[in-house]
Amino acid sequence: MHDTVSSVRDPESTQAWLVGSGIASLAAAVHLIRDARLPGRNIHILDRHAETGGGITSAGNAENGYILYPGSLPYFHDECVDNLLSLVPSASGSDKSLLDTIRDFQLSETPPPGSIAKTRFLRNKGGKCERSEANHLSIGPYNRLQLMKVLLEGESLLGRYRIQDFFGDEFFGTDFWALWSTTAIEFQRCLRKHLPDIHSLNNVSTLDRTRYSLYESIILPISTYLRSEGVNFHFNAKVVDMRMTLDDNLKGDPTTVTEIVLREHEEERIVNVDPNDLTIVTIGSPNSGYQLGTNSDPPPYPSDPDDFTYGDWSLWFHLAQKATKFGVPLNFNSHTPESTLVTFTVTLHDSEFMLLYQVLTNDMPGSTTSALLPRVHKNRPEVIPPNTTNIALVGQFTEIPRDTTYNMEYSVRGAQTAVYALMGLPKSPPRTKRSLLLDVFDLLAEG
Ligand SMILES: Cc1cc2nc3c(=O)[nH]c(=O)nc-3n(C[C@H](O)[C@H](O)[C@H](O)COP(=O)(O)OP(=O)(O)OC[C@H]3O[C@@H](n4cnc5c(N)ncnc54)[C@H](O)[C@@H]3O)c2cc1C
């Protein structure tokens, strides 16, 4: 996979430029410090916002309302996030890691037998609120056959299809689909990764939980740790382009980043990048272009969602114009109706709703996006694009074979891949879990 990046970098003399301050960049910074021994002062995190967190920020107050982007999904962590959290000291000042603190909280929250929360989906059936039950996921013989077809199909072929090409209308009304709803390729990857857990997928007791929001429990302690290590944060700094040398021996293919074009506090400046320095770039953001509504006004429609300078897309577009190995951002930012996700938060001034919810689900409430749009092979670039020497691409829009997007694990896995490859470390993230039998079927399907 790493065609050109092969040399081991000297941590003392390497400067690392990380574009974005979401979990992908924060994870990259932690692994640069802890695994590659890069001094914190050599790490520079650039974000166009005024604070860290990207899509995992939360803000607001009881008067004007709260903004909570994440928190809707299970599996915010798996092996890669666990590894990251084990390297960050706990905010409590003890010897414990952030992972220990989260585990301690999860253990202390384990519900007594018989009171296990059994659902995270409620659906409106004829005006009546019903729980979606993981024990009753019948989809009928035809859909079972179609499901096998999706599971066993080669991924390159699947990319051309929509999920509607495999299933009829009644399938999309089943509880089974409510648990998985996504696109054809992503559906297959989710099935392959999570099907063995089907009976517990809907079970709140198995969801990963943190004491506070993901922002407060994960992003803030990591940011605090990085600051204590001397990492440089540059906010209100948008990277608009990265200039690269073109290799004549490779028909003018861009290989090495030499300059970062930065708009910082509305002023443009150039950062020189030495060939020995490294850059790790979060391309795009699932929350890019979000619009906020109020209690009286709906969110306005984005003024020009197809404008590629809009939101977080412009850098990826500039990279993609240099070479096809940087992927196809147009596939992900130009389908606004299909990728729009509407969420809302409710500010409650008494406990009546919470009590009714608890009776229905045995739980307290916790809280389709562009990353899940249909795609074909090479729409998403590899973490280390071929024939490059000092750039890695991370986030929800890069291609990580076998893994499923729309969660922190994906961005952290990308960050670990990037750091290990660019620093020449002899390690790689753990393999994404999957059945051996499916590997064999893949071999047969791809021929
Ligand atoms: C509605 C919703 C709910 C979600 N719920 C969950 C959940 O419950 N659990 C979960 O694990 N995941 C959830 N996700 C996925 C979540 O978005 C990702 O896990 C996480 O945000 C990915 O982090 P990231 O660092 O890759 O990207 P982001 O969080 O998007 O951060 C990227 C940052 O880089 C900045 N940036 C991008 N380009 C540039 C540039 N050129 N110059 C400067 N700055 C730039 C962006 O502005 C942003 O601040 C959810 C996503 C959505 C949309």
The ligand as a Tripos MOL2 file, in Angstrom:
@<TRIPOS>MOLECULE
LIG
   53    58     1     0     0
SMALL
NO_CHARGES

@<TRIPOS>ATOM
      1 C1        -25.3310   13.7420   12.6610 C.3       1 LIG1
      2 C2        -24.1120   12.9250   12.9260 C.ar      1 LIG1
      3 C3        -24.0590   12.1030   14.0540 C.ar      1 LIG1
      4 C4        -22.9240   11.3670   14.3400 C.ar      1 LIG1
      5 N1        -22.9170   10.5990   15.4750 N.ar      1 LIG1
      6 C5        -21.7930    9.8890   15.7740 C.ar      1 LIG1
      7 C6        -21.7230    9.1010   16.9570 C.ar      1 LIG1
      8 O1        -22.6610    9.0420   17.7280 O.2       1 LIG1
      9 N2        -20.6040    8.4000   17.2190 N.ar      1 LIG1
     10 C7        -19.5350    8.4550   16.3790 C.ar      1 LIG1
     11 O2        -18.5210    7.7930   16.6660 O.2       1 LIG1
     12 N3        -19.5560    9.1950   15.2520 N.ar      1 LIG1
     13 C8        -20.6580    9.9080   14.9180 C.ar      1 LIG1
     14 N4        -20.7050   10.6470   13.7680 N.ar      1 LIG1
     15 C9        -19.5710   10.6230   12.8730 C.3       1 LIG1
     16 C10       -18.6630   11.7620   13.3180 C.3       1 LIG1
     17 O3        -18.8950   12.8510   12.4640 O.3       1 LIG1
     18 C11       -17.2480   11.2780   13.2360 C.3       1 LIG1
     19 O4        -17.0500   10.1830   14.1220 O.3       1 LIG1
     20 C12       -16.2290   12.3450   13.5820 C.3       1 LIG1
     21 O5        -16.7130   13.6580   13.5000 O.3       1 LIG1
     22 C13       -15.1120   12.1610   12.5940 C.3       1 LIG1
     23 O6        -14.0490   12.9650   12.9710 O.3       1 LIG1
     24 P1        -13.0470   13.5420   11.8750 P.3       1 LIG1
     25 O7        -11.9170   14.1280   12.6190 O.co2     1 LIG1
     26 O8        -12.7520   12.5300   10.8490 O.co2     1 LIG1
     27 O9        -13.8330   14.6920   11.1020 O.3       1 LIG1
     28 P2        -14.5810   15.9430   11.6780 P.3       1 LIG1
     29 O10       -15.0830   15.7100   13.0370 O.co2     1 LIG1
     30 O11       -15.5470   16.3380   10.6360 O.co2     1 LIG1
     31 O12       -13.4440   17.0480   11.8140 O.3       1 LIG1
     32 C14       -12.8000   17.6110   10.7030 C.3       1 LIG1
     33 C15       -12.3940   19.0290   11.0740 C.3       1 LIG1
     34 O13       -11.4890   19.4870   10.0750 O.3       1 LIG1
     35 C16       -11.8730   20.7840    9.6670 C.3       1 LIG1
     36 N5        -11.3840   20.9770    8.3090 N.ar      1 LIG1
     37 C17       -11.6920   20.2270    7.2150 C.ar      1 LIG1
     38 N6        -11.0470   20.7180    6.1360 N.ar      1 LIG1
     39 C18       -10.3020   21.7790    6.5800 C.ar      1 LIG1
     40 C19        -9.4040   22.6730    5.9500 C.ar      1 LIG1
     41 N7         -9.1530   22.5880    4.6410 N.pl3     1 LIG1
     42 N8         -8.7960   23.6340    6.6900 N.ar      1 LIG1
     43 C20        -9.0490   23.7260    8.0310 C.ar      1 LIG1
     44 N9         -9.9060   22.9080    8.6940 N.ar      1 LIG1
     45 C21       -10.5120   21.9370    7.9590 C.ar      1 LIG1
     46 C22       -13.3900   20.7430    9.7530 C.3       1 LIG1
     47 O14       -13.9640   22.0320    9.7770 O.3       1 LIG1
     48 C23       -13.5850   19.9820   11.0730 C.3       1 LIG1
     49 O15       -13.4940   20.8680   12.1670 O.3       1 LIG1
     50 C24       -21.8220   11.4140   13.4580 C.ar      1 LIG1
     51 C25       -21.8780   12.2330   12.3050 C.ar      1 LIG1
     52 C26       -23.0200   12.9670   12.0360 C.ar      1 LIG1
     53 C27       -23.0490   13.8280   10.7900 C.3       1 LIG1
@<TRIPOS>BOND
     1     1     2 1
     2     2     3 ar
     3     2    52 ar
     4     3     4 ar
     5     4     5 ar
     6     4    50 ar
     7     5     6 ar
     8     6     7 ar
     9     6    13 1
    10     7     8 2
    11     7     9 ar
    12     9    10 ar
    13    10    11 2
    14    10    12 ar
    15    12    13 ar
    16    13    14 ar
    17    14    15 1
    18    14    50 ar
    19    15    16 1
    20    16    17 1
    21    16    18 1
    22    18    19 1
    23    18    20 1
    24    20    21 1
    25    20    22 1
    26    22    23 1
    27    23    24 1
    28    24    25 2
    29    24    26 1
    30    24    27 1
    31    27    28 1
    32    28    29 2
    33    28    30 1
    34    28    31 1
    35    31    32 1
    36    32    33 1
    37    33    34 1
    38    33    48 1
    39    34    35 1
    40    35    36 1
    41    35    46 1
    42    36    37 ar
    43    36    45 ar
    44    37    38 ar
    45    38    39 ar
    46    39    40 ar
    47    39    45 ar
    48    40    41 1
    49    40    42 ar
    50    42    43 ar
    51    43    44 ar
    52    44    45 ar
    53    46    47 1
    54    46    48 1
    55    48    49 1
    56    50    51 ar
    57    51    52 ar
    58    52    53 1
@<TRIPOS>SUBSTRUCTURE
     1 LIG1         1 GROUP 0 **** ****
